[in-house]
Structure formats: structure tokens, C-alpha cells
Amino acid sequence: MFRVVLYRPEIPPNTGNIIRLCANTGADLHLVHPLGFSMDDTRLRRAGLDYHEFANVMEHADFEAYLEAAGPARLFAMSGGGRKRYSDVAYRQGDGLLFGPESVGLGGRILGHDGVTETLRIPMLPDRRSLNLSNAVAIVLFEAWRQLAFGGGV
């Protein structure tokens, strides 16, 4: 399945929602430190409901550690500055979907990293800053899964 990668997530309920999303789609979730919360945070647990046991969540000390451990063949970074829309990619099993922290998104060091295949964007109306992180992950993940005919889903 896919690998959802949250780089330095800050808001526990967003990550909890994404844990639930990954549990329901079969995607692995990779959390790149530092996190803006503890994994024991009650807001994280409440948002993820009882789906934690169904999700494959891995933590990594930093971005380099993620790349070394996961070694994705392709890693798509999401940014408002991406030239290509997320829906214009032919996704493949095992692709990584990289999202930045809620307050600042992904910076140039990560977007320009050799480990990033391409930077994609989610279309929005002009002069809008961003979407909620868990909404953005759901949009991209479901498009990728749709392209694989929702393999494993009912």
C-alpha cells in the first residue's frame, strides 16, 4: 500500500485522524520527529478512536532516518508551490506521500532533497493559504488508492 509521511506534525487531533485514515486504507504512517506532541496525548488517542491497533505507525528521528528505514522508490511532497496537481500522477504501490507541519508546510531543504521525487499541489482558490492536514492527506491518499482500484477495499 502507500506510505503517508508526516514531517514534524504539530497538532495531535490531525495525526489522530490520519492514524484512523491509514487504518481504514491500509496505508503505513511514518512520523518524522520532532513531533509537536506526545504519542500518549489524549487528543491524539481520542481523534484516532480505537483504530490505533489497526494502523501501522512508525516513528523516525529525522528525515534521513525515514529515508534510510523506508527507502521509498518514489516520494511525492505536497506543497502549495508544486507545479503538478496531485491528481496528475500515476501512483504505484509503495509510493510515499509527504506532508509538512501544519504551521509552515515543507521547507526548501526538504522540497529540494534528492529523496523527493516530485512536489505536488492540491488545487485551491487563489489567495488561500492551506487545507487542514488531515483533509489534505485524505484527498491525496484516496486518489492514489482509487487509481489502484481500491485494492483490498470493499
Secondary structure as GFF3:
##gff-version 3
##sequence-region A 1 154
A	DSSP	beta_strand	3	7	.	.	.	ID=ss1
A	DSSP	alpha_helix	12	25	.	.	.	ID=ss2
A	DSSP	beta_strand	28	32	.	.	.	ID=ss3
A	DSSP	alpha_helix	42	48	.	.	.	ID=ss4
A	DSSP	three_ten_helix	52	54	.	.	.	ID=ss5
A	DSSP	beta_strand	56	60	.	.	.	ID=ss6
A	DSSP	alpha_helix	63	70	.	.	.	ID=ss7
A	DSSP	beta_strand	75	78	.	.	.	ID=ss8
A	DSSP	beta_strand	84	85	.	.	.	ID=ss9
A	DSSP	three_ten_helix	86	88	.	.	.	ID=ss10
A	DSSP	beta_strand	96	99	.	.	.	ID=ss11
A	DSSP	alpha_helix	108	111	.	.	.	ID=ss12
A	DSSP	beta_strand	118	121	.	.	.	ID=ss13
A	DSSP	alpha_helix	133	147	.	.	.	ID=ss14
###
